Amino acid sequence: MDKPIEINDLNAAAFLSLQNIQVTLTTRQGRVFFLVPGDDVSRRELARLQGNPMVPALDLISHQKRLRGKMLDARNEGNTPNDHGQGDSHANGNRKTL
């Protein structure tokens, strides 16, 4: 079994997701990374991405939005409360509070 490929580019991860390649998320030291299988299909599609292929724009945007939402959720799960009882995302204004 090949070692998974670690990607930190949302656009590349969305393109691979659009190509029906499973994209999973992992966090390390507060950063979110996308993992894809380290097989020939993933490598071929990453190489194809470098050639600026034609893709359905709305479908790609849909995959980007879905992955970005998962990325933000994963990032915020790792936040620890600060002195005010709020996670880092609340303290720096990245999230709206009700």
N, C-alpha and C positions, 0 to 999 in steps of 0.2 A: 504494500500500500504506500502510495506516494505521500510525502509530507504536504500538508495544506499550504496554499499560497496565501500570504498575508498582504492585504491591500489597504492602503489608507486613503484612497481616492474614491469618493462617493460616486463620481461619474463612471469610473471604470467598473465599480461594483454594480451599479445600476445596469450598465451595458451587459455584463455577464448574467445578471438576473433576467434581463430581457431575452437572453439566449437560452433560457431554461437551465442555467447552471445554479446549483444551490449555493446561496450566500448566507453564511452565518456570522454572527457578531461576537467579538470577545473584547473585554476591557483589560487594560493593563496600566496601572498607575494613572487612572483617570482618563486615559485615552481609549477611544474605540477604534478597533480594527475590523476589517471585513476578511473573512476566511472563505476561500473557495477550494475545491478539490485540486490537488496538485497533479492532475492527470493531463493527458495530451489534449483533450477537448478544451480545458480551461486555458492551457498555454496557447493553443491555436487561436482561440477567440481573443485573448489578450493581444496577440500579434496582429490579428485582423483589425482590432480597435486602433492600432497605430497607423493604419492605412486610411483612416477617416471614412468608414463605411456609411452608406445610406441606411438610416434606421427610421422607423415611424416615430416622429417627434413626440406625439401625445403619449404613446406607449412608454417611451423612455422617461418622460417626465413623471408618469405615474409610478414607475419603478423607483425613480429618484425620491419622490415624496414618501413612498412607503419605507424605503431604507433610511431616509433621513429621520423619520419619526421613530423608527426602531433605534437608530443611533442615539437620538436625544434621550429616549427612555432609558437606554442602557447607561448612558453617561450620568443621568440623574439618579439612577439606582445606587451608584457608587458614592454619592455625596453624603458626607456626614454632617450632622447638625453643627452649626456654629454657636457662638455665645447667645444668640437671640432665639435659638431653637429652630432655625431655618437652615436648609441646605445651602450650599454655595450658590446654586442657581438662583435662589431667592435673594441672596445677599448682593449679587452683582447685577440684578435686574434682568436676567435673561428670561425669566418666567413671570407671567402675570399672576398676581394673587387676587383672590376674591375677597 
